Amino acid sequence: MERHPVGRAVLHDRPQITSHTLDGICGLPPHTFGGAYAAFLKEHAFDPDERAPVRFVDDADLAYVMQRYRQVHDLWHTLFGLPPSYFGEVALKWLEAAQTGLPMCVAGAAAGGVRLPVAQQSIVTRHVLPWAARHAGSTVDLMSVYYEREWERPLEELREELRLEMPPPVVLEQAQHTRRRARPDPQ
């Protein structure tokens, strides 16, 4: 994040995504990023305050980065159209692993993946892993997006600007098909 100009601004300003954030976005149209995020939280009865604070990290900067990672998780669900079903969480965790390189993401994705039925494990291998790998090679660092400045942007416009590749249709179908609340997130 320090190597990216927007990432540096996020590190400097240290914005927080909390329930207070919702005060400013709940009335936004559903086609906006903020409106879509607010609808996602409402539909799944999630509260951004339910993310546990980071512990066991002594460095304040690293603790903030880890907290930010936790806070943007649901934003990434919104950006990629992945519901918080068990399959959707595994798919997103592979994307997080590719984007962040965090070992805990790899471990969470792999451990979650072995609990999937064999047919879904095959979809992960054939579709999710290549999709996530393409994001690893992307020029866009999703941790270095100042999401709080994008609430009013049309969601599709933001996706285009970030050059996001949406999950393959078979992945979205599986994520919708196994649509049960997957919380708590393994991280």
C-alpha positions as a Markdown table, in Angstrom:
| # | Residue | x | y | z |
|---|---|---|---|---|
| 1 | Met | 0.0 | 0.0 | 0.0 |
| 2 | Glu | 2.9 | 2.3 | 0.7 |
| 3 | Arg | 4.0 | 2.0 | -3.0 |
| 4 | His | 0.6 | 3.2 | -4.3 |
| 5 | Pro | -0.4 | 6.8 | -4.1 |
| 6 | Val | -4.0 | 6.0 | -3.1 |
| 7 | Gly | -2.8 | 3.3 | -0.8 |
| 8 | Arg | -0.5 | 5.8 | 0.9 |
| 9 | Ala | -3.5 | 8.2 | 1.4 |
| 10 | Val | -5.5 | 5.4 | 3.0 |
| 11 | Leu | -2.6 | 4.6 | 5.3 |
| 12 | His | -2.2 | 8.2 | 6.2 |
| 13 | Asp | -5.9 | 8.9 | 6.7 |
| 14 | Arg | -6.8 | 5.5 | 8.2 |
| 15 | Pro | -10.5 | 5.6 | 7.4 |
| 16 | Gln | -12.7 | 3.1 | 9.2 |
| 17 | Ile | -15.7 | 1.3 | 7.8 |
| 18 | Thr | -18.1 | 1.1 | 10.7 |
| 19 | Ser | -21.9 | 1.2 | 11.3 |
| 20 | His | -21.4 | 5.0 | 11.3 |
| 21 | Thr | -20.4 | 4.7 | 7.7 |
| 22 | Leu | -23.9 | 3.5 | 6.9 |
| 23 | Asp | -25.4 | 6.8 | 7.9 |
| 24 | Gly | -24.0 | 8.4 | 4.8 |
| 25 | Ile | -24.8 | 5.6 | 2.3 |
| 26 | Cys | -28.1 | 4.1 | 3.2 |
| 27 | Gly | -30.0 | 6.5 | 1.1 |
| 28 | Leu | -27.8 | 6.1 | -2.0 |
| 29 | Pro | -29.4 | 4.6 | -5.1 |
| 30 | Pro | -28.9 | 0.8 | -5.4 |
| 31 | His | -26.8 | 1.2 | -8.6 |
| 32 | Thr | -24.1 | 3.1 | -6.7 |
| 33 | Phe | -21.3 | 1.3 | -4.9 |
| 34 | Gly | -22.4 | 2.7 | -1.6 |
| 35 | Gly | -26.1 | 1.8 | -2.2 |
| 36 | Ala | -25.1 | -1.7 | -3.3 |
| 37 | Tyr | -22.9 | -2.2 | -0.2 |
| 38 | Ala | -25.7 | -0.9 | 2.1 |
| 39 | Ala | -28.2 | -3.3 | 0.4 |
| 40 | Phe | -25.7 | -6.2 | 0.8 |
| 41 | Leu | -25.3 | -5.5 | 4.5 |
| 42 | Lys | -29.1 | -5.2 | 5.0 |
| 43 | Glu | -29.9 | -8.3 | 3.0 |
| 44 | His | -27.5 | -10.4 | 5.0 |
| 45 | Ala | -28.1 | -8.7 | 8.3 |
| 46 | Phe | -24.4 | -7.8 | 8.6 |
| 47 | Asp | -23.0 | -5.0 | 10.7 |
| 48 | Pro | -19.6 | -3.6 | 9.8 |
| 49 | Asp | -18.9 | -3.3 | 13.6 |
| 50 | Glu | -19.0 | -7.1 | 14.0 |
| 51 | Arg | -15.4 | -7.4 | 12.7 |
| 52 | Ala | -13.2 | -8.1 | 15.6 |
| 53 | Pro | -10.4 | -5.7 | 16.3 |
| 54 | Val | -6.9 | -6.9 | 15.3 |
| 55 | Arg | -4.9 | -8.4 | 18.1 |
| 56 | Phe | -1.4 | -9.7 | 18.5 |
| 57 | Val | 0.1 | -7.1 | 16.0 |
| 58 | Asp | 2.3 | -4.7 | 17.8 |
| 59 | Asp | 3.1 | -2.4 | 14.9 |
| 60 | Ala | 0.3 | 0.2 | 14.5 |
| 61 | Asp | 0.6 | 0.4 | 10.7 |
| 62 | Leu | 0.4 | -3.3 | 10.2 |
| 63 | Ala | -2.5 | -3.5 | 12.7 |
| 64 | Tyr | -4.3 | -0.9 | 10.6 |
| 65 | Val | -3.6 | -2.8 | 7.3 |
| 66 | Met | -5.0 | -6.0 | 8.9 |
| 67 | Gln | -8.1 | -4.1 | 10.2 |
| 68 | Arg | -8.6 | -2.6 | 6.8 |
| 69 | Tyr | -8.3 | -6.0 | 5.2 |
| 70 | Arg | -11.1 | -7.2 | 7.5 |
| 71 | Gln | -13.3 | -4.2 | 6.8 |
| 72 | Val | -13.0 | -4.3 | 3.0 |
| 73 | His | -14.1 | -8.0 | 2.9 |
| 74 | Asp | -17.8 | -7.2 | 2.5 |
| 75 | Leu | -16.9 | -4.5 | 0.0 |
| 76 | Trp | -15.2 | -7.1 | -2.1 |
| 77 | His | -18.4 | -9.3 | -1.9 |
| 78 | Thr | -20.2 | -6.3 | -3.3 |
| 79 | Leu | -17.7 | -5.5 | -6.0 |
| 80 | Phe | -17.6 | -9.1 | -7.3 |
| 81 | Gly | -21.3 | -10.0 | -6.8 |
| 82 | Leu | -20.4 | -12.9 | -4.5 |
| 83 | Pro | -23.0 | -13.7 | -1.8 |
| 84 | Pro | -21.7 | -14.8 | 1.6 |
| 85 | Ser | -22.6 | -18.4 | 1.0 |
| 86 | Tyr | -20.0 | -21.0 | 1.9 |
| 87 | Phe | -19.0 | -21.4 | -1.7 |
| 88 | Gly | -19.0 | -17.6 | -2.2 |
| 89 | Glu | -16.7 | -17.2 | 0.8 |
| 90 | Val | -14.3 | -19.8 | -0.4 |
| 91 | Ala | -14.2 | -18.1 | -3.9 |
| 92 | Leu | -13.6 | -14.7 | -2.3 |
| 93 | Lys | -11.0 | -16.1 | 0.0 |
| 94 | Trp | -9.0 | -17.3 | -3.0 |
| 95 | Leu | -9.3 | -13.9 | -4.6 |
| 96 | Glu | -8.1 | -12.3 | -1.3 |
| 97 | Ala | -5.1 | -14.7 | -1.2 |
| 98 | Ala | -4.2 | -13.7 | -4.8 |
| 99 | Gln | -4.6 | -10.0 | -4.1 |
| 100 | Thr | -2.9 | -9.8 | -0.7 |
| 101 | Gly | -0.6 | -12.8 | -0.6 |
| 102 | Leu | -1.5 | -13.3 | 3.1 |
| 103 | Pro | -0.9 | -16.8 | 4.2 |
| 104 | Met | -4.1 | -16.8 | 6.4 |
| 105 | Cys | -6.1 | -16.2 | 3.2 |
| 106 | Val | -4.5 | -19.2 | 1.5 |
| 107 | Ala | -5.0 | -21.3 | 4.5 |
| 108 | Gly | -8.7 | -20.2 | 4.9 |
| 109 | Ala | -9.4 | -20.8 | 1.2 |
| 110 | Ala | -7.7 | -24.2 | 1.2 |
| 111 | Ala | -9.3 | -25.4 | 4.4 |
| 112 | Gly | -12.7 | -24.1 | 3.4 |
| 113 | Gly | -12.3 | -25.7 | 0.0 |
| 114 | Val | -11.8 | -29.2 | 1.3 |
| 115 | Arg | -15.2 | -29.0 | 3.1 |
| 116 | Leu | -17.0 | -28.4 | -0.2 |
| 117 | Pro | -18.7 | -31.2 | -2.1 |
| 118 | Val | -16.5 | -32.8 | -4.8 |
| 119 | Ala | -18.4 | -31.2 | -7.6 |
| 120 | Gln | -17.8 | -27.8 | -6.1 |
| 121 | Gln | -14.2 | -28.6 | -5.4 |
| 122 | Ser | -13.9 | -29.2 | -9.2 |
| 123 | Ile | -15.4 | -25.8 | -9.9 |
| 124 | Val | -12.9 | -24.2 | -7.6 |
| 125 | Thr | -10.0 | -25.9 | -9.3 |
| 126 | Arg | -11.2 | -25.3 | -12.9 |
| 127 | His | -12.7 | -21.8 | -12.5 |
| 128 | Val | -12.0 | -20.1 | -9.2 |
| 129 | Leu | -8.3 | -20.6 | -9.0 |
| 130 | Pro | -7.6 | -19.4 | -12.6 |
| 131 | Trp | -9.9 | -16.4 | -12.0 |
| 132 | Ala | -8.1 | -15.5 | -8.7 |
| 133 | Ala | -4.7 | -16.0 | -10.3 |
| 134 | Arg | -5.6 | -13.5 | -13.0 |
| 135 | His | -6.3 | -11.0 | -10.3 |
| 136 | Ala | -2.9 | -11.7 | -8.7 |
| 137 | Gly | -1.3 | -10.5 | -11.9 |
| 138 | Ser | -3.6 | -7.5 | -12.1 |
| 139 | Thr | -2.2 | -4.0 | -11.9 |
| 140 | Val | -5.0 | -3.1 | -9.5 |
| 141 | Asp | -4.3 | -3.5 | -5.8 |
| 142 | Leu | -7.7 | -3.7 | -4.2 |
| 143 | Met | -6.2 | -2.9 | -0.8 |
| 144 | Ser | -5.1 | 0.5 | -2.2 |
| 145 | Val | -8.6 | 1.7 | -3.2 |
| 146 | Tyr | -10.0 | 4.5 | -1.1 |
| 147 | Tyr | -13.5 | 3.0 | -1.0 |
| 148 | Glu | -15.0 | 5.8 | 1.1 |
| 149 | Arg | -14.4 | 8.2 | -1.8 |
| 150 | Glu | -16.3 | 5.9 | -4.2 |
| 151 | Trp | -19.7 | 5.5 | -2.5 |
| 152 | Glu | -21.7 | 7.6 | -5.0 |
| 153 | Arg | -20.0 | 6.1 | -8.1 |
| 154 | Pro | -22.1 | 3.7 | -10.2 |
| 155 | Leu | -21.0 | 0.2 | -9.2 |
| 156 | Glu | -20.5 | -0.8 | -12.9 |
| 157 | Glu | -18.3 | 2.3 | -13.5 |
| 158 | Leu | -16.1 | 1.5 | -10.5 |
| 159 | Arg | -15.8 | -2.1 | -11.6 |
| 160 | Glu | -14.7 | -0.9 | -15.1 |
| 161 | Glu | -12.2 | 1.6 | -13.7 |
| 162 | Leu | -10.7 | -1.0 | -11.5 |
| 163 | Arg | -10.6 | -3.4 | -14.5 |
| 164 | Leu | -12.2 | -6.1 | -12.4 |
| 165 | Glu | -12.9 | -9.5 | -14.0 |
| 166 | Met | -16.1 | -10.7 | -12.5 |
| 167 | Pro | -16.2 | -14.4 | -11.3 |
| 168 | Pro | -17.1 | -16.9 | -14.1 |
| 169 | Pro | -20.9 | -17.5 | -14.4 |
| 170 | Val | -20.5 | -21.1 | -13.0 |
| 171 | Val | -18.9 | -19.6 | -9.9 |
| 172 | Leu | -21.7 | -17.1 | -9.4 |
| 173 | Glu | -24.3 | -19.8 | -10.0 |
| 174 | Gln | -22.7 | -22.1 | -7.3 |
| 175 | Ala | -22.4 | -19.2 | -4.9 |
| 176 | Gln | -26.1 | -18.4 | -5.4 |
| 177 | His | -27.1 | -22.0 | -5.3 |
| 178 | Thr | -25.5 | -22.6 | -1.9 |
| 179 | Arg | -26.9 | -19.4 | -0.5 |
| 180 | Arg | -26.7 | -19.8 | 3.2 |
| 181 | Arg | -25.1 | -17.4 | 5.7 |
| 182 | Ala | -21.5 | -18.4 | 6.0 |
| 183 | Arg | -20.5 | -16.1 | 8.9 |
| 184 | Pro | -18.4 | -16.0 | 10.9 |
| 185 | Asp | -15.7 | -15.4 | 8.4 |
| 186 | Pro | -12.7 | -17.6 | 9.2 |
| 187 | Gln | -10.5 | -14.5 | 9.6 |
